[in-house]
Amino acid sequence: MDFRIFTEPQQGATYSDLLRVARTAQDAGYDGFFRSDHFLAMGDGAGPPGPTDAWVTLAALGRETERIRLGTLVTSATFRYPGPLAVAVAQADEMSGGRIELGLGAGWYEAEHAAFAIPFPPLGQRFEMLTEQLEILTGLWSTPPGGRFDHQGRHYSVTASPALPRPVQDPPPIIVGGKGKRRTPALAARFASEFNVPFEQPEIVAEQFGRVRQACRAIDRDPAGLTWSVAQVLCLGGDDSEVARRAAAIGRDAAEVRRNGLAGTPGEVVDRLGAWAERTGVSRVYLQILDLTDLAHIEQFAAEVVPQLTGS
C-alpha cells in the first residue's frame, strides 16, 4: 500500500502553501502530492486568498520537487477543451521529468461554474464530454510520431492534429473515479490506469471495485492491470486530545471523523487501514489534508503509521 497527500486548495491556499506541503510530503517519503481542481470554496468559508489553477500549480511543482508524483483528483471535463488540456498535461509532464498523472471526471459543482463563467450542461451531456475527452487524450498520446490524429464526435472534432507536444510518459497515467454504477465503471475499464472511490465506507468501495472489475472483464481487460485507490480525510493524533484538536481545526467532530475517515491514534489508523485492505483490496490511499499549516501531521503519519504497515 502506498500513500499520497491530497489537498483542497479552493478552501484557501496560496502556491507557496502548496509548495511547502508538497516538499514536506516528498521529504517524508510519500508517493505523491495531489490536489483538487476546483475554483470555488465549499461550505461556509469564502476561501481567501482565492483558488489556484491546478495545472499551473502542478507545472510549477514539477520544477520545485524531484521525486514525488503529481496530479489532480480530479480535473473536470467542463473546465478545458481536450486539445489544450492535452498540451497542458504533456508540458507539465516534461517539466516534471515524467511525474504527472491526470485525474479526469465529469464535474459536479454547479456553483463554481456559475461563479467563473463556465457552462454547466446536464449530467448526461457532461458524461458524453468526459468520454470524448478521454478518447481524444488517449488518441493523441497514442498517435505515432509524425502521424496525425482525427476525431469526429458530438461535442468535439479533431482534424489532422500532429498530436504535439509529446508527454515524457507513454502515456501519462489516467485516474477515473466515482460512485456511478454504470457509466463510471465502463469508462474506467476503457481508459483508466487507476480507479478511485473517494470518501466512502469499505462496503461501498468493495461494491464499486466489483463493478469496475466486471466492466473490465466485459471488454477482455485484466482487472489486475488497474491500481485500486481510495481517498479519506486524515485526522491523526498521538492521543485523543490531539485527535480532537486536529478535528476541530478542520471543523469536524472527532467522533464523526473517526466513523467516516482515517482518524484516531496511530494504532487505530493502522488497524483501519488493515481492514480496508482486507475488505476492498485497495493498494493506494490518498490522505486528504485540510489544515495545510499543520506539516507535523503529514510527518507524523509517515513516521508512526507507515512503518507499521510496511515493516520498515
C-alpha positions in Angstrom: 0.0 0.0 0.0 1.3 3.4 -0.9 0.2 6.8 0.3 -0.3 10.2 -1.4 -1.1 13.6 0.1 -4.3 15.1 -1.3 -5.1 18.8 -0.8 -8.2 21.1 -1.4 -6.7 24.5 -2.3 -10.0 26.0 -3.2 -10.7 26.2 0.6 -7.9 28.8 0.9 -4.2 28.3 -0.1 -1.5 30.0 -2.0 1.0 28.4 -4.3 3.6 28.8 -1.5 1.3 26.9 0.9 1.1 24.0 -1.6 4.8 24.0 -2.2 5.5 23.6 1.5 3.1 20.7 1.7 4.5 19.1 -1.4 8.1 19.3 -0.2 7.1 18.1 3.2 5.4 15.1 1.6 8.4 14.4 -0.6 10.8 14.6 2.3 8.6 12.3 4.4 8.6 9.6 1.8 5.1 9.8 0.3 4.5 8.5 -3.2 2.6 11.6 -4.5 1.2 15.0 -4.0 -2.3 15.6 -5.5 -4.7 18.4 -5.4 -8.3 19.0 -6.3 -9.2 21.0 -9.4 -11.8 23.5 -8.1 -12.3 27.2 -8.4 -14.7 27.9 -5.5 -14.6 27.2 -1.8 -17.1 24.7 -0.5 -19.1 25.2 2.7 -19.5 28.5 4.6 -16.0 29.9 4.1 -15.1 32.3 1.3 -11.7 30.6 0.7 -9.3 33.6 0.8 -6.9 34.3 -0.7 -8.8 32.5 -3.5 -8.3 29.5 -5.8 -5.1 28.4 -7.6 -5.2 26.9 -11.0 -4.4 23.1 -10.8 -2.3 22.8 -13.9 -0.3 26.0 -13.3 0.4 24.7 -9.8 1.4 21.2 -10.9 3.7 22.5 -13.6 5.5 24.8 -11.1 5.7 22.0 -8.6 7.3 19.8 -11.2 10.2 22.2 -11.3 10.4 22.5 -7.5 10.3 18.9 -6.5 12.4 15.9 -7.6 10.7 12.6 -6.9 7.1 12.8 -5.9 4.2 12.0 -8.3 1.9 15.0 -9.1 -1.7 15.1 -10.3 -5.3 16.0 -9.9 -8.3 14.4 -8.2 -9.9 15.4 -10.4 -10.0 17.8 -13.3 -13.5 18.4 -14.6 -14.1 17.8 -18.3 -16.1 21.1 -18.3 -13.1 23.2 -17.4 -10.9 22.8 -20.5 -11.1 21.8 -24.1 -9.4 18.4 -24.7 -6.7 19.7 -27.0 -5.4 22.4 -24.7 -5.7 20.0 -21.8 -3.5 17.5 -23.6 -0.9 20.3 -24.2 -1.0 21.3 -20.5 -0.6 17.8 -19.2 2.2 17.0 -21.7 4.0 20.2 -20.8 3.7 19.6 -17.1 4.9 16.0 -17.6 8.0 17.3 -19.4 8.6 20.0 -16.8 8.5 17.3 -14.0 10.6 14.8 -15.8 7.6 12.4 -16.3 5.8 12.5 -12.9 2.3 13.8 -13.9 -0.9 11.9 -13.5 -4.3 13.1 -14.8 -7.5 12.5 -12.8 -10.4 13.4 -15.0 -14.1 13.5 -14.2 -17.5 14.8 -15.4 -17.7 17.7 -12.9 -20.4 18.2 -10.3 -20.0 21.6 -8.5 -22.5 23.8 -10.3 -21.9 26.9 -8.2 -18.2 27.2 -9.3 -19.3 27.0 -12.9 -21.7 29.9 -12.3 -19.0 31.9 -10.4 -16.4 31.6 -13.1 -18.4 31.7 -16.4 -18.1 28.0 -17.1 -21.0 26.3 -18.9 -22.6 23.5 -16.8 -24.6 21.2 -19.1 -26.8 18.4 -17.7 -25.2 15.3 -16.3 -25.7 13.1 -19.3 -24.0 15.6 -21.6 -21.1 16.0 -19.1 -20.5 12.3 -19.3 -20.6 12.4 -23.1 -18.0 15.2 -22.9 -15.9 13.2 -20.5 -16.0 10.2 -22.7 -14.9 12.1 -25.8 -12.2 13.9 -23.9 -10.8 10.5 -22.8 -11.0 9.3 -26.3 -9.2 12.3 -27.6 -6.5 12.4 -24.9 -5.6 8.7 -25.3 -5.8 9.0 -29.1 -3.4 12.0 -29.2 -1.0 10.3 -26.8 -1.0 7.0 -28.8 -0.5 8.7 -32.2 2.9 7.6 -33.7 5.5 10.4 -34.2 4.9 12.1 -37.5 1.3 10.8 -37.6 -2.0 12.7 -37.5 -5.0 12.2 -35.2 -8.7 12.8 -36.1 -11.8 12.5 -34.1 -15.4 13.3 -35.0 -17.7 13.4 -32.1 -20.9 15.0 -30.8 -19.1 17.6 -28.7 -15.5 17.8 -30.1 -13.9 17.4 -33.5 -10.2 17.0 -34.1 -8.8 17.3 -37.6 -5.3 16.3 -38.6 -3.8 17.0 -35.2 0.0 16.5 -35.1 -0.5 15.2 -31.5 2.2 17.5 -30.1 3.7 18.1 -27.7 4.5 14.5 -26.6 4.5 13.8 -22.9 7.5 12.1 -21.4 5.4 9.2 -20.2 3.9 6.9 -22.8 1.2 7.7 -21.8 0.7 9.7 -18.5 -1.5 7.6 -16.1 -5.2 8.4 -16.2 -7.3 8.2 -13.0 -11.0 7.7 -13.2 -13.1 7.6 -10.1 -16.6 7.9 -8.6 -19.6 6.0 -7.4 -21.7 5.8 -10.6 -22.9 2.2 -11.1 -22.9 2.0 -15.0 -21.1 4.8 -16.9 -18.2 5.3 -14.5 -17.1 1.6 -14.4 -17.3 1.4 -18.2 -15.1 4.4 -18.6 -12.6 3.1 -16.0 -12.4 -0.2 -17.8 -11.7 1.5 -21.2 -9.3 4.3 -20.2 -8.0 4.2 -16.6 -4.8 3.0 -15.1 -6.2 3.7 -11.7 -9.7 3.7 -10.2 -10.5 5.8 -7.1 -13.5 5.9 -4.8 -13.5 9.0 -2.5 -14.8 9.3 1.0 -16.9 6.1 1.3 -17.2 3.2 3.7 -15.4 -0.1 2.8 -18.5 -2.0 1.8 -19.5 0.8 -0.7 -15.9 0.8 -2.1 -15.8 -3.0 -2.4 -19.1 -3.0 -4.4 -17.8 -0.3 -6.7 -14.5 -2.0 -7.2 -16.5 -5.1 -8.1 -18.5 -3.2 -10.8 -15.2 -2.0 -12.3 -13.7 -5.5 -12.3 -16.9 -6.7 -14.1 -16.7 -3.9 -16.6 -13.0 -4.8 -17.3 -13.9 -8.5 -17.9 -16.7 -7.5 -20.3 -14.1 -5.9 -22.6 -11.5 -8.6 -22.0 -9.3 -6.4 -19.9 -7.5 -8.0 -16.9 -8.6 -6.0 -13.8 -5.2 -6.7 -12.2 -3.8 -4.1 -14.5 -5.6 -1.4 -12.6 -4.5 0.3 -9.4 -7.3 0.4 -6.8 -7.4 3.5 -4.6 -9.5 5.5 -2.1 -9.4 9.0 -0.7 -10.0 9.5 3.0 -9.7 12.5 5.3 -6.8 12.2 7.8 -7.1 13.2 11.4 -4.2 11.5 13.3 -3.1 12.2 16.9 -0.8 10.7 19.5 -3.7 10.6 21.9 -7.4 11.5 22.0 -6.8 15.1 22.8 -4.6 15.6 19.8 -7.2 13.9 17.5 -9.9 16.2 18.9 -7.7 19.3 18.4 -7.0 18.4 14.8 -10.6 17.6 14.1 -11.7 20.9 15.5 -9.1 22.7 13.3 -10.8 21.4 10.2 -14.4 22.0 11.5 -15.1 18.3 12.2 -16.2 16.4 15.3 -13.7 13.8 16.5 -16.3 11.1 16.8 -17.7 11.8 13.4 -14.4 11.8 11.6 -13.4 8.6 13.4 -16.5 7.0 11.9 -16.1 8.4 8.4 -12.4 9.0 7.9 -8.9 7.8 8.9 -8.9 9.2 12.4 -7.5 8.2 15.7 -4.2 7.2 17.2 -1.5 5.6 15.1 -2.6 2.2 16.2 -6.3 2.9 15.4 -5.4 4.1 11.9 -3.1 1.1 11.2 -6.0 -1.2 12.2 -8.4 0.7 10.0 -6.1 0.6 7.0 -5.6 -3.2 7.5 -9.3 -3.7 7.5 -9.6 -1.6 4.3 -7.0 -3.7 2.5 -8.7 -6.9 3.6 -12.2 -5.9 2.7 -11.6 -4.0 -0.6 -8.1 -4.9 -1.9 -7.2 -1.2 -2.0 -3.5 -0.6 -2.7 -3.3 3.2 -2.7 -4.7 5.7 -0.2 -5.0 9.5 -0.8 -4.8 11.2 2.6 -6.9 14.4 2.4 -5.1 17.1 4.4 -7.4 20.1 5.1 -5.1 22.0 7.5 -2.2 22.9 5.3 -0.4 24.7 8.1 0.0 21.5 10.1 3.0 20.0 8.4 3.7 17.9 11.5 0.5 16.0 10.8 1.9 14.8 7.5 5.3 13.9 9.1 3.6 12.0 12.0 1.7 9.7 9.7 4.8 8.9 7.7 6.8 8.3 10.9 4.3 6.5 13.1 1.8 4.7 10.8 3.6 3.8 7.5 6.3 1.8 9.3 3.7 -0.4 11.0 2.2 -1.2 7.6 5.4 -1.8 5.6 7.6 -3.2 8.3 10.3 -0.6 7.5 
